[in-house]
């Protein structure tokens, strides 16, 4: 009986010991107890295999961290909590080496990945619209970041301390990146190489516009993408802090009538295809005070027979040009027909000495201004000082004709036209400044003049002289 009690007691003792030993058995923790997330609403749990931990990181968002390879998975929808807003830590930052997202995640919480020193790369989904302050601060091993331009807000210093970051891939244009980072400090090193890419490519950017109030301003962009492209223009007036949708301006090329509030206004176009959108470069509008002459036409000194060039340079919108001239001694200006370009050319003749020309420049709004006049001076043009007058003589009388001129290397040729003739004839052998001839009965009503030529081939003609024969008394 005693032995049976001893055996029963021993058996019970062994049972108790086995039970106690079973209850006291511990497994080797893959991480320290500090890896357990804590917080009122975010108590992370170890899964049964002891290699993963998990928890909540948003009202409708969960995370799972695989400690065997540092892979962090985040799934759900809506906004991610800030790192400490619902607990001390969402996950053990020292163990995260990669992160994958799934679902409709719209934001990355402030400091969410701050201090993840093993994280080497991150690609944010295009559902993300906001990245919180310091979201990746201190990720010393982070070498590659991928962002889509659907991100509308970047927090300050979101990439500060990312010493290994060499390449940032941005699905958008350089202008989209400037929009995104305007007014913030990203913390990016100047050595980080930016890579811009998108299924939409702008091949021709809009140009700056200089336009007069009331005139039509034109804007255009050329782009390529997948399928039919959609366009939306935006504007920001000088001094404004935000951009406004330019209603009804939804085509690649658009136009509008400028008004007085446009000076300094900026415009850009957002182009979207079936996959992405990009923003064009900005163009700036400068209002002109009507038409402004920048360069005036210059005076011209030239030879007869040479081409004279007159040029005016002006600022304005859809400019038109019309040249005018006034010869020496004339009282009024005349339209210079067919001279309707900013630069015009014409060949000088011997009537040009002292002539003036100017250009009237007008724009599409009806504003116009006149250039200063330019004066033409003919080089060394022969100049008649005196010449013979009309002659009254009898038949068989010696008649003298004379012309006095100034010029260089002058030569003379006299011409005559008898009464009733229709054209002038060369008066052979009459090639001096003063010439004589014996009159005859055919001279009554005959006219005579002299053509003077200088050493440059420039010519000048005297006034015709008329001969009247008198009857013997």
Steps between C-alpha positions, in 0.01 A plus 500: 500500500782728594691414185188567291464840666866576436465402135182703466664797669804472275279477194306807603825681569632414159176616348522831684867537406429428136216750508722761664783437259261522206366831626848640555646405159612812298594537137790710377356845423598613149493862621500671834188583690538854381381379162149463632300802395312661786229754531137537583373415154797328349608194701710302255491124524741215437360245262517132586817439298690762706650646175245776437338781689202705395281786601281786390641814335181677397133491570464253214861397452718215633866410487692172514877481552687182409803495730677233301561737206386844621210514251228737615156471340241775537145451380167673530360837404493860610760697691791349690545604861791712607763281652425576866146630481351164602796348681872521549591329173300350216771242434859428594682742273835322541370183335334650189701443181219517242139616485209406275162672478162368398154647502393862476753670726473878469775627732828413667498605865745749647827327597343168402830355376734734682805310624448193279874471449474169311243621247668512157220590258142618500238535228189689605173402332323756285210501747719695745413869499698619801837417658535619858777703660821302549337186359835348392733710710814318607459205260875485455499200261218627279647521149197514270161667527213480253221759505204568274390859441162417649670588830364847574688579823849422626580568865809692605821301538330185378834376358740662746791281603454258208874492443498212249225648282641541148196475273145625530261383228204729448214414267434854391671801346766728643227762541287254700796450733543876538131528587531219756806638677410870487543657841637193683836350589502137389838426656624352171871529434591713195678193360176299468428433133141572398344271239183634337279266302140461398287348229427863405787699347497871421691551174439874457463720809288816507694821435500830686254751355540873447167657418316833505183544707199420284706285263469124457756292690568147379629201698580151373659174608584184308496164683498125441339225707284192509171547322308825485657779706307739722616857562430747777664841526565672832591861584644693791491879496793698632495502881258207531605203714299226331415378153153528346338283236468695176146403414420402141871494410516126439684464168865470405488847343293771662468877490346786694480878482748659740388754756676742733524243784708256297843653544721238671232232487628142457333221308562126463318198359433163663485217247349163592477166323349169613788434745666820620502876479781754478521876530665715235755767576369838608473789260484862609291780348646848460259779413622752247397863502341480158776480238851578615782589260821331613732588209451803276589508128842654434606780266652379175791644302537330165558522128239521229416154374582327828244320718394671818380291799267641765413301815276556798473269801186514715318316777131421485249238395438404135689804371446660159739736325453781248783725379457862389731738312538871435746632243703814560280806463172306513231624739327170579585136565406230248428130552794294378304231321605135542735594787310318778762303695720580799800509267459645151742552212493737201747620235592868517459738209616856452181641659577346839746755634341641818206260487358384836328172587320370811297191595157484665469185717154384613370200694186287479327712766532810283779666699771656285813709525736663252873454485734793478575608142824394334666729246666396175815682391652430160878487498660780291200541275571740215337833566406755239599850603397699190373423152398681183150632453272495200653637177362734234719512188495534129589240238871440438595652834752353743309391811670428832368251761658472845460313829708531815499206745678377808619144537789260456638400158203647314420420139238668282268393225250731331171385358248667264143448392364695200152640500242227441741215581402247764839406645835647578811444284865500596664819378821349373830671576330735745672362812625801693350721765476779244423425138412702187323430172381686192124530482295408200139525392404171676588629844183692573344339811792262549596413861843426638624364837823356646545175692786514749667180626755474781778248555264268695252480212248727666313728264317829516316680221468873440169664428409502128571824307261607219620674181289754316601622153447866430419648158736748338367853501 
